[in-house]
Amino acid sequence: MAKRKIGWPFQEGFIIDGMQELHLFTDYRWNDGSVSRRWYVDPERFDACLAELRPVSLKASDELDQ
């Protein structure tokens, strides 16, 4: 039986376009060591080098949501 491939998001890319913030992509690290990027916009329209990178935390926040 083959090992199941599982991925975790580790960073996201955002850019300010005028007065709005756009979520451009999310980068995933897979349990086989590979990395992939999922784009939410047309990658030809934006330069990924200009994106603000933000780490993704999968840990629960200490703050209460109530």
Secondary structure as GFF3:
##gff-version 3
##sequence-region A 1 66
A	DSSP	beta_strand	7	17	.	.	.	ID=ss1
A	DSSP	beta_strand	20	30	.	.	.	ID=ss2
A	DSSP	beta_strand	35	39	.	.	.	ID=ss3
A	DSSP	three_ten_helix	48	50	.	.	.	ID=ss4
A	DSSP	beta_strand	52	55	.	.	.	ID=ss5
###
